[in-house]
Amino acid sequence: MKRIKEKKRLAKKIARERIDILFKEAEAAGSAGEFSLAERYVELMLALSRKYRVPLSKEQKYRICKKCHSFLVPGKNATVRLKKGKVVIKCEKCGNYKRYPYK
């Protein structure tokens, strides 16, 4: 019983590390303008997150479009606005909005 729990805990730890690495790679690809590669990294991140039940961090959630799963790079494929105490991010690919408070 203990060995199974240890294996699951180790698998989750490895999954978190891989998700972090993929996020950094997606940032680099998105900054370079390679959005299809960044989207592939995001798909892999989300698959790992679902498979091992590892939640994404807030920073990671804010940079991914919920609708089309594209990696959001402000100024390149996302528009960022401040309105009434909220940050509003618009995905230029699908037109979806994300809103979250900044106070």
N, CA, C and O of each residue as an XYZ file, in Angstrom:
412
protein
N       0.810     -1.193      0.000
C       0.000      0.000      0.000
C       0.861      1.268      0.000
O       0.598      2.212     -0.745
N       1.896      1.270      0.851
C       2.767      2.438      0.924
C       3.507      2.656     -0.389
O       3.698      3.794     -0.819
N       3.923      1.564     -1.025
C       4.685      1.688     -2.262
C       3.855      2.333     -3.368
O       4.377      3.106     -4.170
N       2.565      2.013     -3.409
C       1.685      2.590     -4.425
C       1.561      4.094     -4.214
O       1.636      4.864     -5.172
N       1.371      4.521     -2.956
C       1.258      5.947     -2.655
C       2.554      6.677     -2.988
O       2.524      7.792     -3.507
N       3.681      6.055     -2.694
C       4.976      6.673     -3.002
C       5.147      6.828     -4.504
O       5.639      7.855     -4.973
N       4.744      5.810     -5.262
C       4.859      5.878     -6.725
C       3.975      6.975     -7.285
O       4.385      7.708     -8.184
N       2.753      7.093     -6.753
C       1.844      8.139     -7.234
C       2.390      9.521     -6.905
O       2.327     10.437     -7.725
N       2.931      9.663     -5.689
C       3.490     10.957     -5.290
C       4.686     11.326     -6.172
O       4.836     12.479     -6.577
N       5.529     10.339     -6.462
C       6.677     10.566     -7.325
C       6.233     10.911     -8.745
O       6.809     11.792     -9.382
N       5.207     10.216     -9.238
C       4.694     10.492    -10.579
C       4.137     11.913    -10.667
O       4.333     12.594    -11.674
N       3.444     12.363     -9.616
C       2.908     13.734     -9.601
C       4.039     14.757     -9.574
O       3.960     15.795    -10.230
N       5.071     14.465     -8.828
C       6.210     15.383     -8.751
C       6.877     15.520    -10.118
O       7.199     16.626    -10.553
N       7.078     14.398    -10.782
C       7.691     14.413    -12.120
C       6.783     15.147    -13.105
O       7.262     15.903    -13.950
N       5.471     14.924    -12.996
C       4.521     15.601    -13.884
C       4.583     17.115    -13.682
O       4.568     17.867    -14.656
N       4.654     17.575    -12.414
C       4.765     19.021    -12.144
C       6.027     19.599    -12.783
O       5.992     20.673    -13.382
N       7.142     18.876    -12.649
C       8.399     19.342    -13.238
C       8.284     19.434    -14.760
O       8.745     20.405    -15.360
N       7.679     18.440    -15.376
C       7.516     18.446    -16.832
C       6.604     19.569    -17.284
O       6.853     20.203    -18.309
N       5.544     19.818    -16.520
C       4.633     20.911    -16.848
C       5.379     22.240    -16.790
O       5.205     23.085    -17.669
N       6.204     22.433    -15.768
C       6.985     23.669    -15.656
C       7.948     23.828    -16.827
O       8.097     24.925    -17.364
N       8.599     22.746    -17.221
C       9.528     22.794    -18.357
C       8.775     23.127    -19.642
O       9.226     23.956    -20.433
N       7.630     22.481    -19.848
C       6.838     22.750    -21.047
C       6.340     24.195    -21.071
O       6.266     24.809    -22.135
N       5.999     24.737    -19.899
C       5.555     26.127    -19.830
C       6.674     27.075    -20.253
O       6.439     28.020    -21.006
N       7.880     26.824    -19.772
C       9.021     27.660    -20.158
C       9.297     27.559    -21.655
O       9.608     28.557    -22.305
N       9.182     26.352    -22.197
C       9.383     26.163    -23.633
C       8.292     26.875    -24.440
O       8.569     27.448    -25.494
N       7.057     26.835    -23.942
C       5.954     27.523    -24.618
C       6.175     29.032    -24.586
O       5.885     29.723    -25.563
N       6.688     29.545    -23.468
C       7.006     30.979    -23.383
C       8.056     31.359    -24.420
O       7.918     32.366    -25.115
N       9.101     30.550    -24.520
C      10.169     30.840    -25.473
C       9.648     30.781    -26.906
O       9.967     31.649    -27.718
N       8.849     29.762    -27.219
C       8.311     29.617    -28.571
C       7.335     30.747    -28.881
O       7.344     31.279    -29.991
N       6.494     31.121    -27.919
C       5.540     32.202    -28.131
C       6.227     33.538    -28.326
O       5.793     34.341    -29.152
N       7.287     33.791    -27.584
C       8.035     35.045    -27.730
C       8.717     35.123    -29.092
O       8.875     36.204    -29.659
N       9.121     33.952    -29.612
C       9.768     33.908    -30.921
C       8.764     33.948    -32.063
O       9.158     34.050    -33.225
N       7.458     33.870    -31.751
C       6.436     33.929    -32.779
C       6.040     32.572    -33.345
O       5.288     32.506    -34.318
N       6.527     31.504    -32.760
C       6.177     30.151    -33.227
C       4.971     29.660    -32.427
O       5.111     28.862    -31.501
N       3.789     30.146    -32.795
C       2.594     29.879    -32.012
C       2.107     28.439    -32.145
O       1.513     27.912    -31.205
N       2.338     27.796    -33.271
C       1.899     26.406    -33.410
C       2.710     25.498    -32.470
O       2.162     24.562    -31.888
N       3.989     25.770    -32.325
C       4.828     25.000    -31.404
C       4.408     25.268    -29.955
O       4.348     24.345    -29.142
N       4.121     26.525    -29.639
C       3.676     26.880    -28.293
C       2.347     26.192    -27.972
O       2.140     25.744    -26.845
N       1.450     26.106    -28.952
C       0.172     25.419    -28.735
C       0.390     23.937    -28.465
O      -0.309     23.349    -27.640
N       1.343     23.335    -29.145
C       1.644     21.922    -28.920
C       2.145     21.705    -27.486
O       1.760     20.739    -26.827
N       3.002     22.605    -27.015
C       3.487     22.514    -25.639
C       2.331     22.650    -24.648
O       2.290     21.955    -23.633
N       1.400     23.543    -24.948
C       0.239     23.738    -24.074
C      -0.617     22.475    -24.047
O      -1.076     22.063    -22.981
N      -0.836     21.860    -25.200
C      -1.621     20.623    -25.245
C      -0.961     19.532    -24.403
O      -1.648     18.796    -23.695
N       0.360     19.426    -24.475
C       1.074     18.435    -23.671
C       0.960     18.752    -22.177
O       0.801     17.850    -21.355
N       1.044     20.046    -21.835
C       0.889     20.464    -20.441
C      -0.478     20.068    -19.897
O      -0.592     19.518    -18.801
N      -1.513     20.357    -20.681
C      -2.870     20.065    -20.233
C      -3.108     18.560    -20.121
O      -3.806     18.103    -19.215
N      -2.527     17.794    -21.041
C      -2.670     16.337    -20.981
C      -2.011     15.780    -19.715
O      -2.580     14.921    -19.041
N      -0.819     16.270    -19.399
C      -0.140     15.832    -18.172
C      -0.941     16.233    -16.930
O      -1.066     15.458    -15.982
N      -1.473     17.443    -16.952
C      -2.244     17.938    -15.828
C      -3.481     17.077    -15.582
O      -3.806     16.759    -14.438
N      -4.161     16.705    -16.651
C      -5.357     15.868    -16.506
C      -5.000     14.444    -16.090
O      -5.648     13.869    -15.215
N      -3.982     13.882    -16.708
C      -3.641     12.484    -16.445
C      -3.207     12.256    -14.998
O      -3.628     11.289    -14.362
N      -2.366     13.148    -14.484
C      -1.829     12.972    -13.143
C      -2.549     13.816    -12.093
O      -2.148     13.834    -10.929
N      -3.604     14.512    -12.498
C      -4.395     15.357    -11.603
C      -3.534     16.372    -10.867
O      -3.603     16.515     -9.646
N      -2.730     17.064    -11.640
C      -1.864     18.110    -11.111
C      -2.416     19.449    -11.600
O      -2.459     19.680    -12.808
N      -2.838     20.335    -10.703
C      -3.380     21.611    -11.151
C      -2.287     22.528    -11.709
O      -1.133     22.474    -11.284
N      -2.676     23.361    -12.661
C      -1.757     24.364    -13.195
C      -1.692     25.534    -12.223
O      -2.645     25.796    -11.490
N      -0.573     26.229    -12.220
C      -0.446     27.404    -11.358
C      -1.261     28.550    -11.946
O      -1.684     28.491    -13.101
N      -1.479     29.591    -11.149
C      -2.252     30.742    -11.631
C      -1.582     31.390    -12.831
O      -2.245     31.758    -13.801
N      -0.275     31.525    -12.759
C       0.470     32.140    -13.870
C       0.255     31.343    -15.158
O       0.073     31.923    -16.228
N       0.276     30.026    -15.052
C       0.084     29.179    -16.222
C      -1.339     29.294    -16.744
O      -1.555     29.332    -17.955
N      -2.309     29.348    -15.842
C      -3.709     29.478    -16.265
C      -3.954     30.799    -16.989
O      -4.698     30.845    -17.969
N      -3.328     31.877    -16.505
C      -3.538     33.184    -17.102
C      -2.963     33.266    -18.511
O      -3.427     34.074    -19.315
N      -1.975     32.456    -18.821
C      -1.302     32.533    -20.120
C      -1.864     31.566    -21.159
O      -1.370     31.513    -22.285
N      -2.909     30.790    -20.785
C      -3.496     29.824    -21.707
C      -4.956     30.180    -21.946
O      -5.701     30.430    -20.998
N      -5.367     30.203    -23.214
C      -6.763     30.442    -23.559
C      -7.569     29.184    -23.260
O      -7.204     28.091    -23.694
N      -8.670     29.340    -22.515
C      -9.489     28.186    -22.157
C     -10.218     27.600    -23.357
O     -10.484     26.399    -23.401
N     -10.539     28.443    -24.326
C     -11.353     27.989    -25.446
C     -10.540     27.281    -26.526
O     -10.894     26.179    -26.947
N      -9.452     27.906    -26.976
C      -8.691     27.329    -28.097
C      -7.329     26.780    -27.679
O      -6.594     26.254    -28.515
N      -6.984     26.896    -26.396
C      -5.733     26.365    -25.839
C      -4.482     26.961    -26.482
O      -3.454     26.293    -26.582
N      -4.571     28.204    -26.911
C      -3.367     28.836    -27.447
C      -2.622     29.528    -26.310
O      -3.224     29.947    -25.321
N      -1.311     29.641    -26.466
C      -0.479     30.297    -25.466
C      -0.563     31.798    -25.713
O      -0.233     32.266    -26.803
N      -0.998     32.549    -24.720
C      -1.249     33.978    -24.880
C       0.010     34.791    -24.609
O       0.589     34.730    -23.524
N       0.418     35.550    -25.616
C       1.560     36.454    -25.495
C       1.024     37.867    -25.699
O       0.648     38.231    -26.813
N       0.986     38.672    -24.627
C       0.453     40.026    -24.757
C       1.188     40.821    -25.836
O       2.418     40.855    -25.880
N       0.403     41.457    -26.700
C       0.971     42.265    -27.764
C       1.179     41.514    -29.057
O       1.330     42.136    -30.109
N       1.191     40.187    -29.012
C       1.381     39.401    -30.227
C       0.100     38.678    -30.627
O      -0.367     38.838    -31.755
N      -0.469     37.897    -29.738
C      -1.722     37.220    -30.053
C      -2.766     37.412    -28.954
O      -3.759     36.687    -28.900
N      -2.536     38.392    -28.078
C      -3.490     38.696    -27.004
C      -3.489     40.194    -26.727
O      -2.453     40.856    -26.793
N      -4.662     40.707    -26.418
C      -4.810     42.108    -26.053
C      -5.106     42.179    -24.565
O      -5.988     41.475    -24.074
N      -4.380     43.020    -23.843
C      -4.557     43.152    -22.397
C      -5.059     44.555    -22.098
O      -4.481     45.544    -22.548
N      -6.150     44.630    -21.328
C      -6.734     45.907    -20.936
C      -7.017     45.880    -19.443
O      -7.203     44.816    -18.853
N      -7.047     47.059    -18.843
C      -7.424     47.207    -17.438
C      -8.760     47.927    -17.402
O      -8.875     49.046    -17.903
N      -9.774     47.295    -16.813
C     -11.109     47.889    -16.750
C     -11.730     47.637    -15.389
O     -11.921     46.487    -14.993
N     -12.047     48.712    -14.669
C     -12.779     48.645    -13.404
C     -12.234     47.599    -12.438
O     -12.992     46.771    -11.932
N     -10.953     47.626    -12.182
C     -10.356     46.710    -11.216
C     -10.141     45.304    -11.725
O      -9.891     44.387    -10.942
N     -10.238     45.124    -13.039
C     -10.034     43.806    -13.627
C      -9.025     43.880    -14.761
O      -8.908     44.895    -15.448
N      -8.302     42.789    -14.941
C      -7.448     42.628    -16.111
C      -8.271     41.830    -17.110
O      -8.779     40.755    -16.793
N      -8.400     42.364    -18.319
C      -9.179     41.693    -19.365
C      -8.212     41.306    -20.479
O      -7.561     42.164    -21.075
N      -8.125     40.007    -20.753
C      -7.247     39.508    -21.804
C      -8.116     38.920    -22.902
O      -8.963     38.063    -22.650
N      -7.895     39.393    -24.129
C      -8.653     38.890    -25.271
C      -7.722     38.066    -26.154
O      -6.661     38.536    -26.564
N      -8.128     36.843    -26.439
C      -7.378     35.978    -27.347
C      -7.698     36.422    -28.774
O      -8.867     36.479    -29.156
N      -6.679     36.732    -29.555
C      -6.895     37.197    -30.922
C      -7.249     36.058    -31.869
O      -7.781     36.297    -32.952
N      -6.961     34.832    -31.474
C      -7.244     33.685    -32.345
C      -8.734     33.337    -32.350
O      -9.331     33.156    -33.411
N      -9.334     33.245    -31.150
C     -10.733     32.823    -31.071
C     -11.669     33.919    -30.568
O     -12.888     33.776    -30.670
N     -11.122     35.015    -30.023
C     -11.953     36.111    -29.541
C     -12.454     35.932    -28.116
O     -13.267     36.730    -27.648
N     -11.990     34.910    -27.420
C     -12.426     34.649    -26.045
C     -11.791     35.650    -25.091
O     -10.652     36.073    -25.286
N     -12.546     36.028    -24.048
C     -12.056     36.955    -23.032
C     -11.771     36.216    -21.733
O     -12.479     35.277    -21.370
N     -10.719     36.655    -21.036
C     -10.434     36.190    -19.677
C     -10.429     37.422    -18.797
O      -9.849     38.447    -19.157
N     -11.072     37.325    -17.645
C     -11.116     38.451    -16.728
C     -10.715     37.970    -15.338
O     -11.171     36.925    -14.874
N      -9.863     38.739    -14.685
C      -9.525     38.437    -13.301
C      -9.149     39.722    -12.584
O      -8.601     40.638    -13.196
N      -9.444     39.795    -11.272
C      -9.179     41.021    -10.512
C      -7.686     41.247    -10.304
O      -6.900     40.299    -10.263
N      -7.307     42.520    -10.174
C      -5.888     42.823     -9.925
C      -5.680     43.619     -8.655
O      -4.556     44.050     -8.397
N      -6.693     43.833     -7.859
C      -6.531     44.589     -6.614
C      -6.106     43.693     -5.494
O      -5.921     44.157     -4.368
